[in-house]
């Protein structure tokens, strides 16, 4: 095998992984949009997602990937597709995900990391310094999800959490509630 052929094989393998990763991320984002649109009518208290400080860089990376996709137009399809998938994800999907409002819904909480149903929350904590953050820990895997709470919504969030607990929707693990 010649060195040139080996290098092209390695590049194709690497770009295959890039293509697979961004295809999976785009499909996961599509599922997130589907879940959000099914939930949005049941909103109890929502607010805009906090700004992502990395968003301009991610969009810039997307435009760079789009330029590379144009350059790779006549190369093997997988080379082109890997860059096009990355560009689509960073230029289209990331800004759209940032527009989904977070907050409390009838069936659970839409946090910065996604949706968690009331019954899946094993622990939670409201931390007030330097910003107000609601941390939810999923019962099944112990993964914590953050939800930054605007100061003007703090009291309403506390009341809704209390109401969900009193209604039996939010059942925290004994001895672990904070």
LINFENNOR-V803887 format. One record per residue. BURIAL is + if it has 16 or more other C-alpha atoms within 10 Angstrom, else -. Layout:
BEGIN
[[BURIAL] [BURIAL]]
END
This chain:
BEGIN
[[-] [-] [-] [-] [-] [-] [-] [-] [-] [-] [-] [+] [-] [-] [+] [-] [-] [+] [+] [-] [-] [+] [+] [-] [+] [+] [-] [-] [+] [-] [-] [+] [+] [-] [-] [+] [-] [-] [+] [-] [-] [-] [+] [+] [+] [+] [-] [-] [+] [-] [-] [-] [-] [-] [-] [-] [-] [+] [+] [-] [+] [+] [+] [-] [+] [+] [-] [+] [+] [-] [-] [+] [-] [-] [-] [-] [-] [+] [+] [+] [+] [+] [+] [+] [+] [+] [+] [+] [+] [+] [+] [-] [+] [+] [+] [-] [-] [+] [-] [+] [+] [+] [+] [+] [+] [+] [+] [+] [+] [+] [+] [+] [-] [-] [+] [+] [-] [+] [-] [+] [+] [+] [+] [+] [-] [+] [-] [-] [-] [-] [-] [+] [+] [+] [+] [+] [+] [+] [-] [-] [-] [-] [-] [+] [+] [+] [+] [+] [+] [-] [-] [-] [-] [+] [-] [-] [+] [-] [-] [+] [+] [-] [-] [+] [-] [-] [-] [-] [+] [+] [+] [+] [-] [-] [-] [-] [-] [-]]
END
